């Protein structure tokens, strides 16, 4: 999968401070990702898990992914087919978990300007990554290091290592 650009992605707008319990509710943690994903964001967007389509993106306020270090919070979005999350800031642990699992995170100070349901295109490589809106407005984003783009394109760290070494990595 190429991560150079994303075309015509539908936006799901959520607010600020989306925490890991909203993404992967604790009550469902024993069920694995197949049991967690249907409850992803149900507190803030009850229709989300049932209506999100592969390739959609989330536009959020600051502090996306705050809370616990549970990797299932990123895994649930990947399982649902979310292509990327666009926000002004991310929790550090969530940031690393997301890329490890193949979820692209895009830091954009103006993410809050994106409207629910609008289609956006994203240019991700180079020194001037940007989000292009249908009305012609361009929102500048922070540069994403090439190694993180490659990891997301591979579907996460383990997939990247499997591709590089031709087999599953050995247990430590």
URDAUR-V444496 format. One record per backbone hydrogen bond with DSSP energy under -1.0 kcal/mol. CO is the residue of the C=O (numbers start at 1). NH is the residue of the N-H. E is the energy in kcal/mol with one decimal. If there is no record, write none. Layout:
co->CO nh->NH e->E
co->CO nh->NH e->E
This chain:
co->4 nh->124 e->-2.7
co->6 nh->122 e->-3.0
co->9 nh->120 e->-2.3
co->10 nh->57 e->-2.9
co->11 nh->117 e->-3.3
co->12 nh->59 e->-2.3
co->15 nh->61 e->-2.0
co->18 nh->65 e->-2.7
co->19 nh->23 e->-1.4
co->20 nh->24 e->-2.7
co->22 nh->41 e->-2.8
co->25 nh->28 e->-2.0
co->26 nh->29 e->-1.4
co->28 nh->31 e->-2.0
co->29 nh->32 e->-1.0
co->32 nh->35 e->-1.0
co->32 nh->36 e->-2.0
co->33 nh->37 e->-2.7
co->36 nh->39 e->-2.4
co->37 nh->40 e->-1.8
co->39 nh->42 e->-1.8
co->41 nh->45 e->-3.5
co->45 nh->48 e->-2.2
co->47 nh->51 e->-1.7
co->48 nh->52 e->-2.7
co->53 nh->56 e->-2.3
co->56 nh->83 e->-3.3
co->57 nh->12 e->-2.1
co->58 nh->86 e->-3.5
co->59 nh->14 e->-2.7
co->62 nh->17 e->-3.0
co->63 nh->66 e->-1.3
co->64 nh->91 e->-2.5
co->66 nh->20 e->-2.5
co->70 nh->73 e->-1.3
co->71 nh->74 e->-1.0
co->71 nh->75 e->-2.4
co->72 nh->76 e->-2.6
co->74 nh->78 e->-2.0
co->75 nh->79 e->-2.8
co->76 nh->80 e->-1.7
co->77 nh->82 e->-2.3
co->78 nh->81 e->-1.4
co->81 nh->55 e->-2.8
co->83 nh->104 e->-1.1
co->84 nh->58 e->-2.3
co->85 nh->106 e->-3.1
co->86 nh->60 e->-3.1
co->87 nh->108 e->-2.3
co->89 nh->64 e->-2.1
co->91 nh->95 e->-2.5
co->92 nh->96 e->-1.9
co->93 nh->97 e->-2.5
co->94 nh->98 e->-3.0
co->95 nh->99 e->-1.9
co->96 nh->100 e->-2.4
co->97 nh->101 e->-1.6
co->98 nh->103 e->-3.1
co->99 nh->102 e->-1.2
co->100 nh->157 e->-1.8
co->104 nh->85 e->-2.2
co->106 nh->87 e->-2.2
co->107 nh->142 e->-2.9
co->108 nh->111 e->-1.8
co->110 nh->113 e->-2.3
co->111 nh->114 e->-1.7
co->115 nh->118 e->-1.6
co->118 nh->11 e->-2.2
co->120 nh->9 e->-3.0
co->121 nh->132 e->-3.8
co->122 nh->6 e->-2.1
co->123 nh->130 e->-2.1
co->129 nh->141 e->-2.5
co->130 nh->123 e->-2.9
co->131 nh->139 e->-2.7
co->132 nh->121 e->-2.3
co->133 nh->136 e->-2.0
co->137 nh->133 e->-2.8
co->139 nh->131 e->-2.6
co->145 nh->149 e->-1.9
co->146 nh->150 e->-2.6
co->147 nh->151 e->-1.7
co->148 nh->152 e->-2.5
co->149 nh->153 e->-2.5
co->150 nh->154 e->-1.8
co->151 nh->156 e->-2.8
co->152 nh->155 e->-1.2
co->156 nh->160 e->-2.1
co->157 nh->161 e->-2.6
co->158 nh->162 e->-2.6
co->159 nh->163 e->-2.3
co->160 nh->164 e->-2.1
co->161 nh->165 e->-2.8
co->162 nh->166 e->-2.1
